[in-house]
């Protein structure tokens, strides 16, 4: 049932192109996203939304942080993203014209369910973005949007993260269409690129042997620092979480611009720095962070776009991914980080699909 793969996690990483494709299928027509046949919310309801809150835990929270950056770029909504175990106890203003989106693979995470009860009491419209149609979350929200990831067995979320970002991007494009905040031409440009992502993801999977080689070189380090800016900051968070969860190596992620505000003190030849550095509008800034880390003799692993030779002259190792529009870079940059974590854990002989102390769904607080 693992389809020839030694672990579910590896199988699920390899399914991600398919997940992206399946999640988009039937939802894009003539350069526009259409979710009207499946969402309960109608156009009037959508036009009335002034704010959006996205609430989740763990990897689902990192997917939400990525979505935050496109919601603020593509729509006119005021956006807030929070961890469910914080949101439920905070005093954020949730009004009836707020759309509250709960992102949960399982739909059974205790804190996410509690946060949903709070939103419901405030009269806001709640939407579940989940992989499980019959889940408690899907049943308690006013509305739901399904990721088409299929069951995920590995405790470390991989393909559901891909399904989540795909679904959240579709939601952002759909809301933008109805609210008229993106031109037809821009919608077409974005949806055309979105359709290409599955192929790009599959190209990265073919490069697995070189990622495995690199993972073997780095499997004995005790601490890692992950850095990224903009769209790549949540990707750094997710890359560090994958490494922590399955290989038990301490990995911290920071917004690259925060390096000087503390973490730079940690850098020395024993702390590899993984930098997510796609060629986007913040690229030059990220490159200067690479140089700062290099000056302190940290081994540098960069994730960058194909053809970016400058990166190769600054970093010790580069994991190349096909280039895409700035907004979509997480779809490609996250994949080598998942594979890196997987192969480090495998080299260390860890129990990859069932890491210690972790459960697939966290149904207690
Ligand atoms: O089922 P959920 O999406 O609500 O789960 C949230 C987190 O527990 C989950 O993403 C966790 O962080 C994973 N182990 C990450 O790999």
Boltz pocket constraint, residues with backbone or C-beta under 6 A from the ligand:
constraints:
  - pocket:
      binder: B
      contacts: [[A, 57], [A, 58], [A, 59], [A, 60], [A, 103], [A, 104], [A, 105], [A, 106], [A, 107], [A, 108], [A, 109], [A, 112], [A, 155], [A, 156], [A, 157], [A, 158], [A, 245], [A, 358], [A, 359], [A, 360], [A, 361], [A, 362]]
      max_distance: 6.0
